[in-house]
Amino acid sequence: MPKKSRTYALWNKGKKVYIGESEDPLKRAEQHTDEGKKFDRVETTSRTMKIENAQNRQADQLQTYRRGHGGRNPKYNKTDEG
């Protein structure tokens, strides 16, 4: 059975600070907390889908974010792929 994943966003004080994809966004959010990322909300932004599709959706969401923010990624996204 193919791996499944979803896209998600982390928010802090009303600002999107990370766009990611994971099989388990809430568990991944706990890992982000352990890594020192500061956020106050986790939002799942897609349905469950094949991991390749979720990775493509994440890339699209990052591209859309950059278009509205002067070409910059959210605070915690280090590369254009996430």
C-alpha positions in Angstrom: 0.0 0.0 0.0 1.4 3.4 -0.9 2.4 5.8 1.8 -0.2 8.5 2.7 0.4 12.1 3.8 -1.3 15.4 4.4 -0.1 19.0 4.2 -0.3 21.3 7.2 0.6 24.8 8.4 1.9 26.1 11.7 0.7 29.6 12.8 1.9 32.0 15.4 -0.1 35.1 16.4 -2.1 35.0 13.2 0.9 34.6 10.9 1.8 31.4 9.0 5.3 30.3 10.1 5.7 26.9 8.4 4.2 24.9 5.6 4.9 21.1 5.7 3.6 17.6 4.9 3.5 14.6 7.1 1.7 11.3 7.7 0.7 12.6 11.1 0.7 16.5 11.3 0.0 16.6 15.1 2.9 14.3 15.9 5.1 16.3 13.6 4.0 19.5 15.3 5.3 18.0 18.6 8.6 17.4 16.9 8.7 21.0 15.7 8.1 22.2 19.3 11.0 20.0 20.5 13.1 21.7 17.7 12.3 25.1 19.2 9.8 26.4 16.7 7.3 28.7 18.2 3.6 28.4 17.1 0.2 28.5 18.6 -1.9 26.6 16.1 -1.7 23.6 13.7 -3.9 23.6 10.6 -4.3 20.6 8.3 -4.5 22.0 4.8 -5.3 19.0 2.7 -7.0 15.6 2.7 -4.9 12.4 3.1 -3.3 11.5 -0.3 -0.3 9.7 -1.7 2.9 11.1 -0.3 4.1 12.3 -3.8 0.8 14.3 -4.2 1.2 15.8 -0.7 4.8 16.8 -1.5 3.6 18.5 -4.7 0.7 20.2 -2.7 3.3 21.5 -0.2 5.4 22.9 -3.0 2.4 24.6 -4.5 1.4 26.1 -1.1 4.9 27.4 -0.6 4.9 29.0 -4.0 1.6 30.7 -3.4 2.9 32.0 0.0 6.0 33.4 -1.6 4.0 35.2 -4.3 2.2 37.1 -1.5 5.2 37.7 0.6 7.9 39.2 -1.6 9.4 35.9 -2.5 10.1 34.9 1.1 9.3 31.6 2.7 7.4 31.3 6.0 9.7 31.9 9.0 10.7 28.2 9.5 10.8 26.9 6.0 14.4 27.0 5.0 14.2 25.9 1.4 11.7 26.3 -1.5 10.8 22.6 -1.0 10.0 23.0 2.6 
